[in-house]
Amino acid sequence: MITFLIIGITSVISIAAFGNYTMMDKFIFRPTEAGRGQWYRFFTYGVLHADYTHLIFNMFTLYFFGGDIERAFKATFGGQTGVFYYLLLYVT
């Protein structure tokens, strides 16, 4: 399931960024930077978390509800389109 992939990617990136201010600064959302062509910030901030408590709580919640939401999106919008909308929901 996509949910487990999201949990894995988010956890790895967040943990890597906890000790790396440069990485956190590069991916965090800042409207002024996004307006200067760094459009990727609209998506990368979704995989960053402030600390371990924030990360664990969010991944715990995603673990329990993400699968149901993913299945609902696939049923409503179709397989690939549902996955796309689910990913879009996560990163926005």
Secondary structure in CASP SS format (residue, H / E / C, confidence):
PFRMAT SS
TARGET T0000
AUTHOR 0000-0000-0000
METHOD secondary structure of the structure
MODEL  1
M C 1.00
I H 1.00
T H 1.00
F H 1.00
L H 1.00
I H 1.00
I H 1.00
G H 1.00
I H 1.00
T H 1.00
S H 1.00
V H 1.00
I H 1.00
S H 1.00
I H 1.00
A H 1.00
A H 1.00
F H 1.00
G C 1.00
N C 1.00
Y H 1.00
T H 1.00
M H 1.00
M H 1.00
D H 1.00
K H 1.00
F H 1.00
I C 1.00
F C 1.00
R C 1.00
P H 1.00
T H 1.00
E H 1.00
A H 1.00
G H 1.00
R C 1.00
G C 1.00
Q C 1.00
W C 1.00
Y C 1.00
R H 1.00
F H 1.00
F H 1.00
T H 1.00
Y H 1.00
G H 1.00
V H 1.00
L C 1.00
H C 1.00
A C 1.00
D C 1.00
Y H 1.00
T H 1.00
H H 1.00
L H 1.00
I H 1.00
F H 1.00
N H 1.00
M H 1.00
F H 1.00
T H 1.00
L H 1.00
Y H 1.00
F H 1.00
F H 1.00
G H 1.00
G H 1.00
D H 1.00
I H 1.00
E H 1.00
R H 1.00
A H 1.00
F H 1.00
K H 1.00
A H 1.00
T H 1.00
F H 1.00
G C 1.00
G H 1.00
Q H 1.00
T H 1.00
G H 1.00
V H 1.00
F H 1.00
Y H 1.00
Y H 1.00
L H 1.00
L H 1.00
L H 1.00
Y H 1.00
V H 1.00
T C 1.00
END
